[in-house]
Amino acid sequence: MANSLNDETGFDEQLPEASEELYEQQVFRIDPGQELMRIDKFLVGRVEYATRNKVQKAIAAGRILVNGKTTKSNYNIRPADEIIIYSHRERAGEQVIPEPIPLPIVYEDDQVMVINKPAGLVVHPGSGNPRGTLLNGVAWYLQHKDSSINEETLPRFGMVHRIDKNTSGLILIAKTDSAVTSLARQFFNHTVYRRYIALVWGDMEADEGTVVAHIGRHRRFRKLFDAYPEGDYGKEAITHYKVLERMHYVTLVECRLETGRTHQIRVHMQHIGHPLFNDDFYGGDKIVKGTVYTKYKQFVDNCFAICPRHALHAVNIGFKHPGTGEDVFFQSDIAPDMSAVIDKWRNYALSLKRNAVD
């Protein structure tokens, strides 16, 4: 399989289809018979499109490790060494156009920003959304704080993970190249703590559990993803869940991500028979559990109107601060539309319980 070092800092620029994490690694394990050789020369001979300059810049940025540690361009590789390249995964040729978009900033310092993203806001510009995204707003905000940041420099750092357009909650932005490197490693090594709250259809059988199933593009419908519990298609995905509250026909659950694949929680919950409430991609935008009575149908339609998107909120994020090395943790309140629909279901469940007692 060909590897590539396509941009100036040594990272592949093709965005992965099935991951919300924008970094992944290429690994070389040095053969026992390998003669001593400078690492930059070694990689130029084995990585497609690599040049000595690109490799040296990647090493200087801390994105090439030897045996888990940063290295220097003149390091001589030895038998049994493990070389890891952290790959940049942004779309080639994109420009981020600064736009004045409101940013609910939860925290900011010289290394990172934590933003409480509202539902409906796309995170990253793409072919269908070149403007009006969170990153357009970040570009505007940072430019007005630091005139040295421009459309050319911003896309090369910042986005270390994503959440879906209609998912609300916390998203982490790196403000420096060194912060990108640190946070990218943490995401890849699954040490970033991410906790979501989801409202799902049905009364979940177990109080807690773990879903392990690869996630990849749906074989027929390319806009969707699907779970593949057997075989190697797609990418490994692990979601831990815990029931927080049972409300008869729906359940409020906590989901903790061990991996970060596109639509992971949505796909995994559908896979175990509990699609997210009002998830129009994965079957949650119709009555999945309940009664056939007209009054119930009207109640559900009212709930859909209150929360007109899948009921998922990124409530917590925790990581090791790239500047201080301290563990930091952030929390946000559940978005108002989702909170309102949870209250509505809670009251409905209480009324059913009262009626059963009467």
Summary of the structure (lengths in Angstrom):
residues: 358
radius of gyration: 22.7
end to end distance: 67.6
largest distance: 83.2
contacts: 1136
relative contact order: 0.13
helix: 24%
strand: 28%
